[in-house]
Amino acid sequence: MKQDYTSVENIYIVCGKTDMRKGMDGLATLIQDSFKLDPYSDSIFLFAGRSKDRYKCLYFA
């Protein structure tokens, strides 16, 4: 299944190390508490792990 992300309003790259054991709910809570942003808005959030070989993307369509 292909997605067209060209119409996404914002793309945020979260700097620093993120605990990659967190699931979707944990990452959404991190966005709300730490950055005071709405994770359910038309935005993509990108997270990197400690070793920088794994990435997670949070996007609610």
N, CA, C and O atoms as a CHARMM CRD file, in Angstrom:
* protein
*
  244
    1    1 MET  N      0.84100  -1.17100   0.00000 PROA 1      0.00000
    2    1 MET  CA     0.00000   0.00000   0.00000 PROA 1      0.00000
    3    1 MET  C      0.89200   1.24100   0.00000 PROA 1      0.00000
    4    1 MET  O      1.74100   1.40500   0.87700 PROA 1      0.00000
    5    2 LYS  N      0.69900   2.08700  -0.96000 PROA 2      0.00000
    6    2 LYS  CA     1.47500   3.31700  -1.06300 PROA 2      0.00000
    7    2 LYS  C      0.69600   4.47600  -0.47000 PROA 2      0.00000
    8    2 LYS  O     -0.53100   4.52700  -0.55200 PROA 2      0.00000
    9    3 GLN  N      1.41600   5.39000   0.11700 PROA 3      0.00000
   10    3 GLN  CA     0.82800   6.59200   0.69100 PROA 3      0.00000
   11    3 GLN  C      1.44400   7.81100   0.01900 PROA 3      0.00000
   12    3 GLN  O      2.62400   7.80900  -0.33200 PROA 3      0.00000
   13    4 ASP  N      0.64000   8.84500  -0.15600 PROA 4      0.00000
   14    4 ASP  CA     1.12100  10.10600  -0.69800 PROA 4      0.00000
   15    4 ASP  C      1.25300  11.09500   0.45700 PROA 4      0.00000
   16    4 ASP  O      0.25300  11.56100   1.00200 PROA 4      0.00000
   17    5 TYR  N      2.49600  11.41300   0.82400 PROA 5      0.00000
   18    5 TYR  CA     2.75400  12.29700   1.95800 PROA 5      0.00000
   19    5 TYR  C      3.07600  13.72500   1.51800 PROA 5      0.00000
   20    5 TYR  O      3.54500  14.51600   2.33600 PROA 5      0.00000
   21    6 THR  N      2.84500  14.07000   0.28600 PROA 6      0.00000
   22    6 THR  CA     3.17100  15.40900  -0.19300 PROA 6      0.00000
   23    6 THR  C      2.23500  16.47400   0.36800 PROA 6      0.00000
   24    6 THR  O      2.57100  17.65800   0.35500 PROA 6      0.00000
   25    7 SER  N      1.08300  16.07400   0.85200 PROA 7      0.00000
   26    7 SER  CA     0.13400  17.06600   1.38200 PROA 7      0.00000
   27    7 SER  C      0.22900  17.21100   2.90300 PROA 7      0.00000
   28    7 SER  O     -0.58600  17.91400   3.50000 PROA 7      0.00000
   29    8 VAL  N      1.20000  16.56500   3.53400 PROA 8      0.00000
   30    8 VAL  CA     1.36200  16.66800   4.99400 PROA 8      0.00000
   31    8 VAL  C      1.78400  18.08900   5.34800 PROA 8      0.00000
   32    8 VAL  O      2.65800  18.67100   4.70600 PROA 8      0.00000
   33    9 GLU  N      1.15200  18.63200   6.37200 PROA 9      0.00000
   34    9 GLU  CA     1.38400  20.02800   6.74200 PROA 9      0.00000
   35    9 GLU  C      2.76500  20.25200   7.36100 PROA 9      0.00000
   36    9 GLU  O      3.46000  21.19200   6.97400 PROA 9      0.00000
   37   10 ASN  N      3.18000  19.40700   8.31700 PROA 10     0.00000
   38   10 ASN  CA     4.45500  19.58100   9.01300 PROA 10     0.00000
   39   10 ASN  C      5.18900  18.25300   9.12600 PROA 10     0.00000
   40   10 ASN  O      4.57000  17.19300   9.20900 PROA 10     0.00000
   41   11 ILE  N      6.52500  18.32600   9.12900 PROA 11     0.00000
   42   11 ILE  CA     7.37300  17.17300   9.40200 PROA 11     0.00000
   43   11 ILE  C      8.33300  17.59400  10.50700 PROA 11     0.00000
   44   11 ILE  O      9.08800  18.55400  10.35600 PROA 11     0.00000
   45   12 TYR  N      8.29500  16.86100  11.62200 PROA 12     0.00000
   46   12 TYR  CA     9.15300  17.15700  12.76300 PROA 12     0.00000
   47   12 TYR  C     10.16900  16.03800  12.91900 PROA 12     0.00000
   48   12 TYR  O      9.80800  14.86100  12.88400 PROA 12     0.00000
   49   13 ILE  N     11.44100  16.39600  13.09200 PROA 13     0.00000
   50   13 ILE  CA    12.49500  15.44000  13.38900 PROA 13     0.00000
   51   13 ILE  C     12.86500  15.64600  14.85300 PROA 13     0.00000
   52   13 ILE  O     13.34700  16.71200  15.23600 PROA 13     0.00000
   53   14 VAL  N     12.63900  14.63300  15.65700 PROA 14     0.00000
   54   14 VAL  CA    12.90100  14.72600  17.09100 PROA 14     0.00000
   55   14 VAL  C     14.38500  14.45800  17.30900 PROA 14     0.00000
   56   14 VAL  O     14.86600  13.35700  17.04500 PROA 14     0.00000
   57   15 CYS  N     15.10100  15.45700  17.78500 PROA 15     0.00000
   58   15 CYS  CA    16.54400  15.33900  18.01200 PROA 15     0.00000
   59   15 CYS  C     16.80800  14.62300  19.32900 PROA 15     0.00000
   60   15 CYS  O     16.01200  14.70200  20.26500 PROA 15     0.00000
   61   16 GLY  N     17.91100  13.94200  19.38500 PROA 16     0.00000
   62   16 GLY  CA    18.27200  13.20700  20.59000 PROA 16     0.00000
   63   16 GLY  C     17.94400  11.74200  20.45500 PROA 16     0.00000
   64   16 GLY  O     17.52700  11.27300  19.39600 PROA 16     0.00000
   65   17 LYS  N     18.13800  11.02100  21.55100 PROA 17     0.00000
   66   17 LYS  CA    17.92300   9.57800  21.55800 PROA 17     0.00000
   67   17 LYS  C     16.53000   9.27600  22.09300 PROA 17     0.00000
   68   17 LYS  O     16.12900   9.78700  23.13800 PROA 17     0.00000
   69   18 THR  N     15.81100   8.45100  21.37500 PROA 18     0.00000
   70   18 THR  CA    14.47500   8.05500  21.77000 PROA 18     0.00000
   71   18 THR  C     14.48800   6.58700  22.16000 PROA 18     0.00000
   72   18 THR  O     15.13600   5.77300  21.50200 PROA 18     0.00000
   73   19 ASP  N     13.78500   6.24800  23.21500 PROA 19     0.00000
   74   19 ASP  CA    13.65100   4.85400  23.63000 PROA 19     0.00000
   75   19 ASP  C     12.79300   4.14000  22.58500 PROA 19     0.00000
   76   19 ASP  O     11.58700   4.37200  22.49900 PROA 19     0.00000
   77   20 MET  N     13.41600   3.28000  21.80100 PROA 20     0.00000
   78   20 MET  CA    12.71300   2.62800  20.70400 PROA 20     0.00000
   79   20 MET  C     11.78700   1.50900  21.18400 PROA 20     0.00000
   80   20 MET  O     11.10400   0.88900  20.36900 PROA 20     0.00000
   81   21 ARG  N     11.75300   1.24300  22.48300 PROA 21     0.00000
   82   21 ARG  CA    10.81000   0.26300  23.01700 PROA 21     0.00000
   83   21 ARG  C      9.41700   0.85400  23.14100 PROA 21     0.00000
   84   21 ARG  O      8.44800   0.11800  23.32800 PROA 21     0.00000
   85   22 LYS  N      9.30200   2.17200  23.04000 PROA 22     0.00000
   86   22 LYS  CA     7.99900   2.82800  23.15000 PROA 22     0.00000
   87   22 LYS  C      7.15700   2.50900  21.92000 PROA 22     0.00000
   88   22 LYS  O      7.65600   2.43500  20.79700 PROA 22     0.00000
   89   23 GLY  N      5.88800   2.32600  22.16500 PROA 23     0.00000
   90   23 GLY  CA     4.94900   2.07800  21.08500 PROA 23     0.00000
   91   23 GLY  C      4.31800   3.38400  20.61100 PROA 23     0.00000
   92   23 GLY  O      4.78800   4.47700  20.92900 PROA 23     0.00000
   93   24 MET  N      3.26000   3.24100  19.85700 PROA 24     0.00000
   94   24 MET  CA     2.58000   4.41100  19.29700 PROA 24     0.00000
   95   24 MET  C      2.04100   5.32800  20.39800 PROA 24     0.00000
   96   24 MET  O      2.17400   6.54900  20.31300 PROA 24     0.00000
   97   25 ASP  N      1.44100   4.74300  21.41900 PROA 25     0.00000
   98   25 ASP  CA     0.87100   5.55400  22.50200 PROA 25     0.00000
   99   25 ASP  C      1.95700   6.27100  23.29800 PROA 25     0.00000
  100   25 ASP  O      1.77900   7.42600  23.68500 PROA 25     0.00000
  101   26 GLY  N      3.06800   5.60300  23.54300 PROA 26     0.00000
  102   26 GLY  CA     4.16900   6.21500  24.27700 PROA 26     0.00000
  103   26 GLY  C      4.79500   7.37100  23.51800 PROA 26     0.00000
  104   26 GLY  O      5.14100   8.39400  24.10800 PROA 26     0.00000
  105   27 LEU  N      4.94100   7.21000  22.21000 PROA 27     0.00000
  106   27 LEU  CA     5.49400   8.29400  21.39500 PROA 27     0.00000
  107   27 LEU  C      4.52300   9.46800  21.30400 PROA 27     0.00000
  108   27 LEU  O      4.94000  10.62600  21.32300 PROA 27     0.00000
  109   28 ALA  N      3.22400   9.16700  21.20500 PROA 28     0.00000
  110   28 ALA  CA     2.21800  10.24100  21.16800 PROA 28     0.00000
  111   28 ALA  C      2.21600  11.02000  22.47800 PROA 28     0.00000
  112   28 ALA  O      2.07300  12.24300  22.46900 PROA 28     0.00000
  113   29 THR  N      2.37300  10.33100  23.60100 PROA 29     0.00000
  114   29 THR  CA     2.44800  10.99700  24.89900 PROA 29     0.00000
  115   29 THR  C      3.70300  11.84900  24.99200 PROA 29     0.00000
  116   29 THR  O      3.66100  12.95100  25.53900 PROA 29     0.00000
  117   30 LEU  N      4.82100  11.35400  24.46500 PROA 30     0.00000
  118   30 LEU  CA     6.06700  12.12300  24.44800 PROA 30     0.00000
  119   30 LEU  C      5.89400  13.42200  23.67000 PROA 30     0.00000
  120   30 LEU  O      6.38300  14.46800  24.09800 PROA 30     0.00000
  121   31 ILE  N      5.22100  13.37100  22.56000 PROA 31     0.00000
  122   31 ILE  CA     4.98600  14.55900  21.73400 PROA 31     0.00000
  123   31 ILE  C      4.11600  15.56100  22.48200 PROA 31     0.00000
  124   31 ILE  O      4.38500  16.76200  22.46300 PROA 31     0.00000
  125   32 GLN  N      3.07600  15.06600  23.13900 PROA 32     0.00000
  126   32 GLN  CA     2.17700  15.95700  23.86700 PROA 32     0.00000
  127   32 GLN  C      2.85800  16.58900  25.07300 PROA 32     0.00000
  128   32 GLN  O      2.73700  17.79500  25.28900 PROA 32     0.00000
  129   33 ASP  N      3.56700  15.79500  25.85500 PROA 33     0.00000
  130   33 ASP  CA     4.14300  16.29300  27.10400 PROA 33     0.00000
  131   33 ASP  C      5.40500  17.12600  26.88900 PROA 33     0.00000
  132   33 ASP  O      5.54800  18.19700  27.48000 PROA 33     0.00000
  133   34 SER  N      6.31000  16.64900  26.05600 PROA 34     0.00000
  134   34 SER  CA     7.60800  17.30700  25.90100 PROA 34     0.00000
  135   34 SER  C      7.57100  18.48700  24.93400 PROA 34     0.00000
  136   34 SER  O      8.21900  19.50800  25.16600 PROA 34     0.00000
  137   35 PHE  N      6.82100  18.34500  23.86600 PROA 35     0.00000
  138   35 PHE  CA     6.85900  19.36300  22.81100 PROA 35     0.00000
  139   35 PHE  C      5.59100  20.19400  22.71800 PROA 35     0.00000
  140   35 PHE  O      5.52800  21.14500  21.93900 PROA 35     0.00000
  141   36 LYS  N      4.58400  19.84500  23.50500 PROA 36     0.00000
  142   36 LYS  CA     3.30500  20.58400  23.52600 PROA 36     0.00000
  143   36 LYS  C      2.68900  20.68000  22.12500 PROA 36     0.00000
  144   36 LYS  O      2.15900  21.71900  21.73300 PROA 36     0.00000
  145   37 LEU  N      2.77300  19.56800  21.38200 PROA 37     0.00000
  146   37 LEU  CA     2.19500  19.49600  20.04300 PROA 37     0.00000
  147   37 LEU  C      1.09000  18.44600  20.03600 PROA 37     0.00000
  148   37 LEU  O      1.04500  17.57500  20.90500 PROA 37     0.00000
  149   38 ASP  N      0.21100  18.53300  19.06100 PROA 38     0.00000
  150   38 ASP  CA    -0.86800  17.56900  18.90100 PROA 38     0.00000
  151   38 ASP  C     -0.39900  16.45600  17.96700 PROA 38     0.00000
  152   38 ASP  O     -0.19500  16.71200  16.78100 PROA 38     0.00000
  153   39 PRO  N     -0.21900  15.22700  18.46000 PROA 39     0.00000
  154   39 PRO  CA     0.25400  14.15400  17.58400 PROA 39     0.00000
  155   39 PRO  C     -0.78500  13.71000  16.56000 PROA 39     0.00000
  156   39 PRO  O     -0.44800  13.01200  15.60300 PROA 39     0.00000
  157   40 TYR  N     -2.03400  14.10200  16.74500 PROA 40     0.00000
  158   40 TYR  CA    -3.09500  13.71600  15.83200 PROA 40     0.00000
  159   40 TYR  C     -3.33100  14.75400  14.73900 PROA 40     0.00000
  160   40 TYR  O     -4.24300  14.60300  13.92600 PROA 40     0.00000
  161   41 SER  N     -2.51800  15.80100  14.71800 PROA 41     0.00000
  162   41 SER  CA    -2.63500  16.80500  13.66500 PROA 41     0.00000
  163   41 SER  C     -2.03700  16.24200  12.37800 PROA 41     0.00000
  164   41 SER  O     -1.50700  15.13100  12.37000 PROA 41     0.00000
  165   42 ASP  N     -2.12100  16.98200  11.32900 PROA 42     0.00000
  166   42 ASP  CA    -1.60200  16.53800  10.02800 PROA 42     0.00000
  167   42 ASP  C     -0.08800  16.73700   9.99500 PROA 42     0.00000
  168   42 ASP  O      0.41900  17.60400   9.28400 PROA 42     0.00000
  169   43 SER  N      0.63200  15.91700  10.78100 PROA 43     0.00000
  170   43 SER  CA     2.07900  16.04800  10.91500 PROA 43     0.00000
  171   43 SER  C      2.72600  14.66800  10.96400 PROA 43     0.00000
  172   43 SER  O      2.10700  13.68300  11.36500 PROA 43     0.00000
  173   44 ILE  N      3.97900  14.62700  10.54700 PROA 44     0.00000
  174   44 ILE  CA     4.79400  13.42200  10.64100 PROA 44     0.00000
  175   44 ILE  C      5.87800  13.69500  11.67900 PROA 44     0.00000
  176   44 ILE  O      6.51100  14.75000  11.66100 PROA 44     0.00000
  177   45 PHE  N      6.08700  12.74100  12.58000 PROA 45     0.00000
  178   45 PHE  CA     7.11800  12.84600  13.60700 PROA 45     0.00000
  179   45 PHE  C      8.11700  11.71600  13.40000 PROA 45     0.00000
  180   45 PHE  O      7.73000  10.54900  13.33600 PROA 45     0.00000
  181   46 LEU  N      9.40300  12.05600  13.29500 PROA 46     0.00000
  182   46 LEU  CA    10.45600  11.07400  13.06300 PROA 46     0.00000
  183   46 LEU  C     11.33400  10.96100  14.31000 PROA 46     0.00000
  184   46 LEU  O     11.74500  11.97100  14.88100 PROA 46     0.00000
  185   47 PHE  N     11.61300   9.74100  14.72200 PROA 47     0.00000
  186   47 PHE  CA    12.40900   9.45500  15.91500 PROA 47     0.00000
  187   47 PHE  C     13.58000   8.56400  15.53900 PROA 47     0.00000
  188   47 PHE  O     13.44800   7.69700  14.67500 PROA 47     0.00000
  189   48 ALA  N     14.73200   8.77000  16.18500 PROA 48     0.00000
  190   48 ALA  CA    15.91600   7.92600  15.97700 PROA 48     0.00000
  191   48 ALA  C     16.29000   7.26900  17.29600 PROA 48     0.00000
  192   48 ALA  O     16.09400   7.84100  18.36800 PROA 48     0.00000
  193   49 GLY  N     16.83200   6.05800  17.20200 PROA 49     0.00000
  194   49 GLY  CA    17.27300   5.33800  18.38500 PROA 49     0.00000
  195   49 GLY  C     18.68900   5.72100  18.77500 PROA 49     0.00000
  196   49 GLY  O     19.30400   6.59700  18.16600 PROA 49     0.00000
  197   50 ARG  N     19.19400   5.05000  19.79800 PROA 50     0.00000
  198   50 ARG  CA    20.51400   5.35400  20.33100 PROA 50     0.00000
  199   50 ARG  C     21.61100   5.07900  19.30400 PROA 50     0.00000
  200   50 ARG  O     22.52100   5.89200  19.14400 PROA 50     0.00000
  201   51 SER  N     21.53600   3.95700  18.61500 PROA 51     0.00000
  202   51 SER  CA    22.61200   3.59100  17.68800 PROA 51     0.00000
  203   51 SER  C     22.40200   4.16300  16.28600 PROA 51     0.00000
  204   51 SER  O     23.21200   3.90800  15.39500 PROA 51     0.00000
  205   52 LYS  N     21.35300   4.91300  16.07900 PROA 52     0.00000
  206   52 LYS  CA    21.04600   5.59700  14.81500 PROA 52     0.00000
  207   52 LYS  C     20.87500   4.64000  13.63000 PROA 52     0.00000
  208   52 LYS  O     20.96400   5.05800  12.47600 PROA 52     0.00000
  209   53 ASP  N     20.63000   3.35700  13.91700 PROA 53     0.00000
  210   53 ASP  CA    20.37700   2.42300  12.83200 PROA 53     0.00000
  211   53 ASP  C     18.90200   2.04200  12.74400 PROA 53     0.00000
  212   53 ASP  O     18.50300   1.27000  11.87200 PROA 53     0.00000
  213   54 ARG  N     18.09600   2.59300  13.65600 PROA 54     0.00000
  214   54 ARG  CA    16.66200   2.33800  13.63400 PROA 54     0.00000
  215   54 ARG  C     15.90600   3.65900  13.75200 PROA 54     0.00000
  216   54 ARG  O     16.29800   4.56700  14.48500 PROA 54     0.00000
  217   55 TYR  N     14.82400   3.72800  13.01200 PROA 55     0.00000
  218   55 TYR  CA    13.99900   4.93700  13.02000 PROA 55     0.00000
  219   55 TYR  C     12.54000   4.54000  13.17400 PROA 55     0.00000
  220   55 TYR  O     12.13200   3.44900  12.77700 PROA 55     0.00000
  221   56 LYS  N     11.77100   5.43000  13.74900 PROA 56     0.00000
  222   56 LYS  CA    10.31700   5.25200  13.83300 PROA 56     0.00000
  223   56 LYS  C      9.65700   6.51100  13.32000 PROA 56     0.00000
  224   56 LYS  O     10.15500   7.62400  13.48700 PROA 56     0.00000
  225   57 CYS  N      8.53700   6.29700  12.69800 PROA 57     0.00000
  226   57 CYS  CA     7.76100   7.40500  12.14300 PROA 57     0.00000
  227   57 CYS  C      6.36300   7.32400  12.74400 PROA 57     0.00000
  228   57 CYS  O      5.76100   6.25100  12.77500 PROA 57     0.00000
  229   58 LEU  N      5.85300   8.43600  13.21300 PROA 58     0.00000
  230   58 LEU  CA     4.51100   8.49500  13.78200 PROA 58     0.00000
  231   58 LEU  C      3.66700   9.41000  12.91400 PROA 58     0.00000
  232   58 LEU  O      3.97700  10.58900  12.74800 PROA 58     0.00000
  233   59 TYR  N      2.59600   8.85300  12.36000 PROA 59     0.00000
  234   59 TYR  CA     1.69100   9.62400  11.50600 PROA 59     0.00000
  235   59 TYR  C      0.30000   9.01900  11.63000 PROA 59     0.00000
  236   59 TYR  O      0.10700   7.83100  11.37300 PROA 59     0.00000
  237   60 PHE  N     -0.65800   9.83300  12.02000 PROA 60     0.00000
  238   60 PHE  CA    -2.03500   9.38100  12.11800 PROA 60     0.00000
  239   60 PHE  C     -2.79300   9.88100  10.89800 PROA 60     0.00000
  240   60 PHE  O     -2.95300  11.08700  10.70700 PROA 60     0.00000
  241   61 ALA  N     -3.24700   8.96800  10.09100 PROA 61     0.00000
  242   61 ALA  CA    -3.97200   9.32900   8.86000 PROA 61     0.00000
  243   61 ALA  C     -5.44700   9.45200   9.11900 PROA 61     0.00000
  244   61 ALA  O     -6.21200   9.74900   8.20200 PROA 61     0.00000
